[in-house]
Amino acid sequence: MRTSTTSLLTTVIIGGSLLVAVATLSHVVWTWASPIHDRIQFSVHHDLLCQSATKCPEHLWVDAGVADPLKEKQLIFAVAHSHPLSSIDAALEKVSNPSSPLYGQWMSLQETAVFTKNDEAFRTVTSFLRMNGVPDWSMNATINRDYLVVTLPVYNANRLLGADFRIYERGQQRYIRTRTYSLPAWVAPYIDFVGGAIDLPDVRPVRHKQRVDTTEVGPGPVIKGYVTPQALNDVYHIDDNKASASNGATQSLFEALGQNFSPDDLALFQDKFHLPAVPVSTVIGPNSKDACKVNAGSCAEANLDVQYIMAVAQHADTTFWAIDASDWDPFTTWIVALANCTDPPKVHSISYGGVERETPALHRFNKDLALLAVRGITVVVSSGDDGVGNFPIRDNPQACGLNPSFPASCPYVVSVGATQGPESGQPEISCSSDTGGIITSGGGFSTVFPAPSYQAGAVRRFLLASKSDDLPPDEMFNRSGRGYPDVALLGYNYIVTDGGQFVAESGTSASAPVFAGMLTLINSVLIDHGRPVVGFVNPLLYSLAKHAAIYTDVTQGNNHCGAGRAPQITCCMYGFKAMPGWDPLTGLGSIHFANLKAAVLAGATKAPKQRAPVAVQ
């Protein structure tokens, strides 16, 4: 999902030729194109590649030479949908707005085909592939034919896309990619992007770890200065951790970059904190259960996610979904899998992110998240650990700026920030490295996505109430953009078991799975009462903001620093400050779970025996 030279293509057929509008990130150019020979070019984002021949920063990709022309490679063609995002939004408003008579009447995967299935586009793309020697047996389409996965040798991929596939490396990561690819002008409008071509992944886990002296981890369920399962129950009034194991209140963890979880570490964690000895229900993708014994770092993110989502929503059917993205961007790999899954887990937690860059792939991923939302699937995402600057500012003051985090900035996910304080018996404030929190709660405003209707009022009130000196200059952020996070929970000093040892981890990657677990608990109660799951919960969360008993308003803190420990912290001139109401540090605030559960249950309607059809606009 990297930036290409085009973000939109519009074509008009005149006299047998195509008038193509190429909308770049800064301007639009109309060019004449013949149906056969003229091509539209797409390029990798320049700030992902190392330009030096001698020394490269560790976050950049290095050209390691030509790829083996006979090596098999997978490409994914994102077939253009039949309907625009606005059509999905109209349907989503009807099923996710708590005041709508159709509230909670989520659609099935098959029903969403009305927005996606595009026979003309599918025929055009498959014809293009056949014309270039790609056999039918090497093409695999998703259920609604909105993605087409193609396996072919590198030499044919080069010819098909006018590309030069090479090997690119970053640390232990190794991908076959091309700096540019092109498509004939007659087929380009039917393809949103080609995955596995220019999409060098920029995804990172969002957490920080430190070793804990085992003498500090006493026998009790609460350890002062640290977050434990019991501490979460106490702080957030989680009155019942038991979810049904069989009623369909399912949850899942997105994992990538070779992260593994250890069943042995999970068992030790559950035993230490007197939790039910329940294993992970399903493992999708690779997982080396013994990797943690050799390298605990290879399990740090995954163990944190697994241990705490299962500590909050105990007994729930939990899926560990590991992305083996050897050919595609991890987010693309995940979204394509869900496009082929008729009954996926109801709640997904993602503790990974990258810098928001406007690309065709990013827009398509956002649209696919809207399709998940209309299906009643909840996606919870950590907001980032480096304040407004995101990870580019970590240890690099020259990178100071406002860099939104994706997918936290997407309007179809619940973005979760981090707080600190209650773990040490102090008031809850926004987590920040300059107050000893190691990480700084990510937040800000999207430069790509406008503020959705469900939060427009909250964002407007924040901007009106803020003094001009408390905001970055107008030219530095998008005042009309989607603001994030939506809520926040503790994100500092979680006790986790890694490689048989206790460690403390900090990050919004801790707060995200905790909130996901809370939503699973609510789903379990709703299902037991014959009511639909919370699904796309954002409109509900904002509609409940008027009830003071549901949120603890976090009004102290700032997010102008990156993650780290003093004195090795990058603190930039500009950022945002916490204040009453929604703010781009902690969102609506932290959660009083028992009150949230009661409010959701009181407002939920019985699931109808026969659902009313949702009209498509």
C-alpha positions in Angstrom: 0.0 0.0 0.0 2.5 2.6 -1.1 2.1 5.9 -2.9 1.7 5.7 -6.7 1.8 8.5 -9.2 -2.0 8.3 -9.5 -4.7 8.3 -7.0 -7.7 8.4 -9.4 -8.3 7.6 -13.1 -11.3 8.8 -15.1 -11.8 7.8 -18.7 -14.0 9.0 -21.5 -14.3 7.1 -24.8 -14.3 9.4 -27.8 -14.0 8.1 -31.3 -12.5 4.8 -30.3 -9.8 6.4 -28.1 -9.6 7.0 -24.4 -9.4 10.5 -22.9 -7.7 9.7 -19.6 -7.8 12.0 -16.5 -4.8 11.2 -14.4 -5.3 12.7 -10.9 -2.0 12.9 -9.1 -1.6 14.0 -5.5 -1.2 17.6 -6.6 -2.9 18.0 -10.0 -4.9 16.5 -12.8 -3.6 15.9 -16.3 -5.8 14.8 -19.3 -4.0 12.7 -21.9 -5.1 11.0 -25.1 -4.5 7.2 -25.0 -5.0 4.6 -27.7 -6.8 1.5 -26.5 -3.8 -0.8 -27.0 -0.5 1.0 -26.6 -0.7 3.9 -24.1 -0.1 3.0 -20.5 -0.6 4.6 -17.1 2.4 4.4 -14.8 2.4 3.9 -11.0 5.5 4.4 -8.7 6.6 3.4 -5.3 6.6 6.2 -2.7 10.1 7.8 -2.8 10.5 8.1 1.0 10.4 4.3 1.4 13.6 3.6 -0.6 17.2 4.2 0.3 18.8 6.6 -2.0 22.3 6.3 -0.7 24.9 3.9 -2.1 26.7 3.6 1.2 24.6 4.0 4.3 20.9 3.6 4.7 18.6 4.3 7.7 17.1 1.1 9.1 13.6 2.0 8.2 14.3 2.3 4.5 14.3 -0.5 1.9 17.5 -1.3 0.0 17.8 -2.6 -3.6 19.6 -5.9 -3.3 19.6 -6.9 -7.0 17.6 -8.4 -9.8 15.0 -11.0 -8.9 15.2 -14.5 -10.3 13.1 -14.4 -13.5 11.9 -17.9 -13.0 10.8 -17.4 -9.4 7.0 -17.7 -8.9 5.4 -14.5 -7.7 1.8 -13.7 -6.7 0.2 -10.5 -7.7 -3.3 -9.3 -6.6 -5.5 -7.3 -8.8 -8.0 -5.2 -6.9 -11.0 -5.2 -9.3 -12.8 -1.9 -9.3 -16.2 -2.1 -7.4 -19.5 -1.5 -9.1 -20.5 1.2 -6.6 -18.7 4.1 -4.9 -17.9 4.5 -1.3 -20.9 6.8 -0.8 -23.3 3.9 -1.6 -21.7 1.8 1.2 -21.8 4.8 3.5 -25.5 5.3 2.9 -26.3 1.7 3.8 -23.9 1.8 6.8 -25.7 4.9 8.2 -28.9 2.9 8.2 -27.6 -0.1 10.1 -25.1 1.6 12.4 -27.0 4.7 13.5 -28.6 3.8 16.9 -31.7 5.9 16.0 -32.3 4.1 12.7 -35.1 1.5 12.5 -32.6 -0.7 10.7 -30.0 -0.5 13.4 -28.0 -3.7 13.8 -29.3 -5.4 10.7 -25.9 -6.1 9.4 -25.4 -7.5 5.9 -23.8 -10.8 4.9 -20.8 -11.1 2.7 -23.0 -12.3 -0.2 -25.3 -9.3 0.3 -22.4 -6.9 0.0 -21.8 -8.1 -3.5 -24.4 -5.4 -4.5 -21.7 -2.8 -3.8 -18.7 -4.7 -5.2 -19.5 -7.2 -7.9 -18.6 -5.6 -11.2 -18.9 -8.1 -14.1 -17.6 -5.6 -16.7 -14.5 -4.9 -14.7 -13.9 -8.6 -13.9 -14.2 -9.5 -17.6 -11.9 -6.7 -18.7 -9.2 -7.6 -16.1 -9.3 -11.4 -16.9 -9.2 -10.6 -20.6 -6.1 -8.5 -20.1 -4.4 -11.3 -18.2 -5.3 -13.9 -20.8 -4.0 -11.7 -23.6 -0.7 -11.6 -21.8 -0.4 -15.4 -21.4 -1.8 -15.8 -17.9 -3.7 -19.1 -17.8 -7.1 -19.4 -16.1 -5.8 -22.0 -13.7 -3.4 -19.4 -12.2 -6.2 -16.9 -11.4 -8.1 -17.2 -8.2 -11.0 -14.8 -7.4 -12.6 -13.9 -4.1 -16.2 -14.8 -3.5 -17.6 -11.5 -4.8 -14.9 -11.3 -7.5 -13.5 -8.0 -6.2 -9.9 -9.4 -5.9 -8.1 -11.6 -8.4 -4.9 -13.4 -7.2 -2.5 -14.4 -9.9 0.5 -16.6 -9.7 3.2 -16.2 -12.5 6.9 -16.2 -12.9 8.8 -12.9 -12.4 9.7 -12.6 -16.1 6.0 -12.7 -17.0 5.2 -10.2 -14.3 7.8 -7.9 -15.7 6.3 -8.2 -19.2 2.7 -7.9 -18.0 3.2 -4.7 -16.0 6.1 -3.2 -17.9 8.1 -3.6 -14.6 11.6 -4.4 -13.3 11.0 -6.7 -10.3 14.0 -6.7 -8.0 14.8 -7.8 -4.5 14.4 -5.2 -1.7 15.6 -5.8 1.8 15.0 -4.1 5.2 16.6 -5.9 8.1 15.3 -9.5 8.0 12.5 -8.6 5.6 12.9 -9.5 1.9 10.4 -8.7 -0.8 10.3 -8.8 -4.6 9.1 -5.4 -5.8 9.4 -3.0 -8.7 9.9 0.8 -8.5 7.3 1.3 -11.2 4.6 -0.6 -13.1 2.2 0.4 -15.8 -1.2 -0.7 -17.1 -2.7 -0.2 -20.5 -5.0 2.8 -20.5 -8.0 0.7 -21.5 -7.7 -1.6 -18.5 -6.4 0.8 -15.8 -9.8 2.2 -14.8 -10.9 -1.3 -13.9 -8.1 -2.0 -11.5 -7.8 0.0 -8.2 -4.2 -1.2 -7.6 -1.9 -4.2 -8.1 -0.7 -5.7 -4.9 2.8 -7.1 -4.7 4.1 -4.6 -7.2 5.1 -1.3 -5.6 3.7 -1.8 -2.1 6.8 -2.0 0.1 5.3 -2.6 3.6 5.7 0.2 6.1 3.9 -1.6 8.9 5.3 -1.7 12.4 4.2 -3.1 15.7 3.2 -0.5 18.3 4.7 -1.4 21.7 7.8 -1.0 23.9 9.2 -3.6 26.3 11.4 -3.6 29.3 12.6 -6.5 31.6 11.0 -6.6 35.0 12.7 -7.8 38.2 10.9 -11.0 39.0 11.0 -10.1 42.7 8.6 -7.2 41.9 6.0 -9.7 40.5 4.5 -10.8 43.8 1.9 -13.4 44.3 -1.1 -11.0 44.3 -3.3 -10.1 41.2 -2.4 -6.4 41.6 1.2 -5.1 41.4 1.6 -1.4 42.1 3.1 0.5 39.2 2.1 -2.1 36.7 -1.1 -3.1 34.7 -2.4 -6.6 35.4 -5.8 -8.2 34.4 -7.2 -7.4 37.9 -6.0 -3.8 37.7 -7.9 -3.4 34.5 -11.1 -4.8 36.1 -10.7 -2.5 39.0 -9.9 0.7 37.0 -12.5 0.2 34.3 -15.3 -1.5 36.3 -15.3 -4.7 34.3 -17.9 -6.6 36.4 -17.8 -9.9 34.6 -15.0 -11.3 32.4 -16.9 -14.4 31.2 -17.8 -14.6 27.5 -19.6 -17.5 26.0 -17.3 -20.0 24.3 -20.0 -21.0 21.8 -22.6 -18.3 21.2 -20.7 -16.6 18.3 -19.0 -13.8 20.3 -15.7 -14.3 18.5 -12.5 -12.2 18.5 -9.3 -12.2 16.5 -5.8 -10.7 16.6 -4.0 -9.4 13.5 -0.3 -10.3 13.7 2.5 -9.7 11.2 6.2 -9.3 10.8 7.0 -12.8 12.0 5.4 -12.3 15.4 4.6 -15.6 17.3 2.7 -16.3 20.4 3.7 -19.0 23.0 1.0 -21.3 24.4 3.5 -22.0 27.3 3.7 -18.2 28.0 -0.1 -17.9 27.9 -0.5 -20.8 30.3 2.1 -19.2 32.7 0.4 -15.9 32.5 -3.0 -17.4 33.1 -1.7 -19.3 36.1 0.1 -16.3 37.6 -3.1 -14.1 37.5 -5.6 -16.9 38.3 -7.3 -16.8 35.0 -9.1 -19.7 33.3 -6.7 -22.1 31.5 -8.2 -21.5 28.1 -6.0 -21.9 24.9 -6.3 -19.9 21.7 -9.1 -21.5 19.7 -7.8 -21.1 16.1 -4.4 -20.3 14.6 -4.4 -19.0 11.0 -1.1 -18.6 9.3 2.4 -19.4 10.6 3.2 -19.5 14.3 6.3 -21.0 16.0 5.3 -21.9 19.5 8.9 -22.4 20.6 10.3 -19.2 19.0 9.9 -17.3 22.3 12.3 -19.6 24.1 15.0 -18.6 21.6 14.1 -15.0 20.9 11.6 -13.5 23.3 11.4 -10.4 21.0 9.8 -12.4 18.3 6.8 -12.9 20.6 6.6 -9.5 22.4 3.7 -8.1 20.4 1.8 -11.3 19.9 2.1 -12.4 23.5 0.8 -9.1 24.7 -2.2 -9.2 22.4 -3.1 -12.8 23.1 -2.7 -12.6 26.9 -4.7 -9.4 27.4 -7.6 -9.9 25.0 -8.1 -13.3 26.5 -7.7 -12.0 30.1 -10.5 -9.4 29.4 -12.9 -11.6 27.4 -12.3 -15.0 29.1 -13.5 -18.2 27.4 -14.2 -16.3 24.2 -13.4 -18.1 20.9 -10.1 -16.4 20.0 -8.3 -16.5 16.6 -4.6 -15.8 16.2 -4.5 -14.5 12.6 -0.8 -14.4 11.5 -0.2 -12.7 8.2 2.5 -14.4 6.1 2.9 -11.4 3.7 5.7 -12.7 1.6 4.2 -11.3 -1.6 1.8 -8.5 -0.5 1.4 -5.8 2.1 0.2 -7.4 5.4 -3.0 -5.3 5.5 -3.8 -6.2 1.9 -3.2 -9.9 2.7 -5.6 -9.7 5.7 -8.4 -7.8 3.9 -8.3 -10.2 0.9 -8.7 -13.1 3.3 -11.7 -11.5 5.0 -13.2 -10.8 1.5 -13.2 -14.6 1.2 -14.6 -15.4 4.7 -18.3 -15.7 5.1 -18.3 -15.9 8.9 -15.2 -14.2 10.3 -14.6 -13.3 13.9 -16.9 -10.5 15.1 -14.1 -8.3 16.7 -10.6 -7.8 15.3 -7.7 -6.1 17.1 -4.8 -4.6 15.1 -1.7 -3.3 17.0 0.2 -2.4 13.9 0.4 0.8 11.8 2.3 3.0 9.4 2.4 6.5 8.2 -0.7 7.6 6.3 0.1 8.1 2.7 -2.5 8.8 0.1 -2.4 6.0 -2.5 -5.0 4.0 -4.5 -4.3 1.0 -2.3 -5.0 3.1 0.9 -8.3 4.3 -0.5 -9.3 0.7 -1.5 -8.3 -0.6 2.0 -10.5 2.1 3.6 -13.4 1.1 1.3 -12.9 -2.5 2.2 -13.0 -1.6 5.9 -16.4 0.1 5.2 -17.6 -3.2 3.7 -16.5 -5.0 6.9 -18.4 -2.4 8.9 -21.6 -2.9 7.0 -21.2 -6.6 7.7 -21.2 -5.9 11.5 -17.5 -6.6 11.9 -15.7 -4.5 14.5 -12.0 -3.5 13.8 -10.1 -2.0 16.7 -6.7 -0.3 16.0 -4.0 1.1 18.2 -3.5 4.9 17.6 0.4 4.8 17.6 3.1 5.4 20.2 4.8 8.6 19.0 2.2 11.3 19.4 1.4 13.5 16.4 4.7 12.8 14.7 4.4 9.0 14.4 7.5 6.8 14.3 9.5 9.1 11.9 10.2 11.5 14.8 11.6 8.8 17.1 15.3 9.7 17.8 15.1 12.2 14.9 14.1 15.8 15.6 14.6 16.7 12.0 11.5 14.7 11.2 9.1 16.7 13.4 5.8 17.2 11.9 2.2 15.9 12.0 2.2 12.4 10.4 -1.1 10.6 10.9 -1.1 6.8 11.6 -2.9 4.4 9.3 -5.2 2.5 9.7 -5.9 4.3 13.0 -6.9 7.3 10.9 -9.5 5.4 9.0 -13.1 6.4 9.8 -14.3 2.7 9.8 -12.2 1.5 12.8 -12.2 2.2 16.5 -8.9 4.0 17.2 -7.6 3.5 20.7 -5.1 5.8 22.5 -3.2 5.3 25.7 -3.4 6.7 29.2 -1.3 6.3 32.4 -1.6 7.0 36.1 -4.1 4.6 37.6 -1.5 1.7 37.5 0.3 3.7 40.2 -2.8 5.0 42.0 -2.6 8.4 40.3 -5.3 10.3 38.2 -5.6 9.2 34.6 -3.8 11.4 32.1 -2.8 11.0 28.5 0.2 8.7 28.2 3.4 10.6 27.2 7.1 9.9 27.3 7.7 13.3 28.8 5.6 12.3 31.9 7.5 9.0 32.2 5.0 6.9 30.1 7.7 5.7 27.7 5.3 6.1 24.8 3.1 9.0 23.7 -0.5 8.4 22.7 -0.8 8.8 19.0 -3.5 11.1 17.7 -4.3 13.9 15.3 -6.3 14.4 12.1 -6.2 12.5 8.9 -4.9 14.3 5.8 -6.9 11.9 3.6 -10.2 11.1 5.2 -12.8 13.8 6.2 -14.3 13.8 9.6 -17.2 11.3 9.5 -20.7 12.4 10.5 -20.7 10.5 13.7 -17.8 12.6 15.1 -18.1 15.9 13.2 -19.8 17.6 16.2 -17.1 16.4 18.7 -14.3 17.5 16.5 -15.9 20.9 15.8 -16.3 21.5 19.6 -12.7 20.6 20.2 -11.4 23.1 17.6 -13.8 25.9 18.8 -12.8 25.4 22.4 -9.0 25.2 21.8 -6.9 28.4 22.1 -5.0 29.2 19.0 -1.7 28.8 20.9 -2.8 25.2 21.9 -3.1 24.1 18.2 -0.5 23.6 15.5 -0.6 26.2 12.7 -3.5 25.6 10.3 -1.2 24.6 7.5 0.2 21.7 9.5 -3.0 19.7 10.0 -6.4 19.1 8.4 -9.0 20.8 10.5 -11.8 19.0 8.6 -10.1 15.6 8.7 -11.1 12.4 10.6 -9.9 12.9 14.2 -8.4 10.0 16.1 -8.3 8.2 18.6 -11.9 7.5 19.6 -11.3 6.3 23.1 -8.3 5.5 25.3 -7.3 3.0 28.0 -4.2 2.3 30.0 -1.1 1.8 27.9 1.8 1.9 30.3 3.6 -1.0 32.1 1.6 -4.1 31.3 3.0 -7.2 32.9 3.4 -9.8 30.1 5.0 -13.3 30.0 7.7 -13.6 27.3 10.0 -16.6 27.0 9.0 -17.7 30.5 10.0 -14.3 32.0 7.9 -11.4 33.2 8.4 -8.2 31.3 6.6 -4.8 31.2 5.3 -3.6 27.9 3.9 -0.2 27.0 1.9 1.0 24.0 -1.4 1.6 22.4 -0.9 -1.9 21.3 -1.9 -2.9 24.8 -5.0 -0.6 25.0 -6.4 -1.8 21.7 -6.8 -5.5 22.5 -8.2 -4.6 25.9 -10.9 -2.5 24.3 -11.5 -5.3 21.7 -12.0 -7.7 24.6 -14.5 -5.4 26.2 -16.5 -5.3 23.0 -16.4 -9.1 22.8 -17.9 -9.2 26.4 -20.7 -6.9 25.3 -21.3 -9.0 22.1 -21.6 -12.1 24.3 -24.3 -10.5 26.4 -26.1 -9.1 23.3 -26.2 -12.5 21.6 -27.4 -14.2 24.8 -30.3 -11.7 24.8 -31.1 -12.3 21.1 -29.8 -9.0 19.9 -27.3 -8.1 17.1 -23.6 -7.6 17.9 -22.3 -4.0 18.2 -20.6 -4.2 14.8 -19.6 -0.8 13.5 -19.7 0.7 17.0 -18.3 4.2 16.4 -21.7 6.0 15.9 -22.9 4.4 19.1 -19.8 5.4 21.1 -20.2 9.0 20.0 -24.0 9.0 20.6 -23.3 7.9 24.2 -20.8 10.7 24.9 -23.6 12.8 26.4 -23.8 10.2 29.3 -21.1 11.3 31.7 -21.2 7.9 33.5 -19.9 6.0 30.5 -16.6 7.9 29.9 -13.9 9.2 32.2 -12.9 12.5 30.5 -9.1 12.6 30.4 -8.1 16.3 30.4 -4.4 16.4 31.1 -1.5 15.7 28.7 0.0 16.5 25.3 1.2 14.5 22.4 4.1 16.4 20.9 6.8 13.9 21.9 7.9 10.6 20.4 8.4 7.3 22.3 11.5 6.8 24.5 13.0 7.5 27.9 14.5 10.8 29.0 16.8 12.2 27.8 16.6 10.3 24.6 13.2 11.7 23.6 12.3 13.7 20.6 9.8 16.4 21.6 8.6 18.6 18.8 7.3 22.2 18.9 3.8 21.3 17.8 1.2 18.8 19.0 -2.2 18.8 20.7 -3.3 19.1 24.3 -6.0 17.1 26.2 -9.0 19.1 27.2 -12.7 18.5 28.3 -14.6 16.5 25.7 -13.2 14.7 22.7 -9.6 15.5 21.9 -6.9 14.0 19.6 -5.0 12.3 22.4 -7.6 10.2 24.3 -10.7 10.6 22.2 -13.9 10.6 24.2 -11.9 9.3 27.2 -11.5 6.0 29.0 -14.4 3.5 29.6 -16.6 2.7 32.6 -17.3 -0.8 31.2 -20.3 -1.7 33.4 -22.1 1.5 32.4 -21.2 1.1 28.8 -22.5 -2.5 28.7 -25.7 -1.5 30.4 -26.3 1.4 28.0 -25.7 -0.7 25.0 -28.0 -3.5 26.2 -30.7 -1.0 27.1 -30.6 0.6 23.6 -30.3 -2.5 21.6 -33.4 -3.9 19.8 -34.3 -7.5 19.4 -32.7 -9.0 16.2 -35.6 -9.4 13.7 -36.6 -12.8 12.6 -36.6 -11.5 9.0 -34.3 -8.6 8.2 -35.6 -5.7 6.1 -33.6 -5.2 3.0 -31.1 -2.3 2.9 -31.7 -0.2 -0.2 -28.6 0.6 -2.3 -28.1 4.1 -3.5 
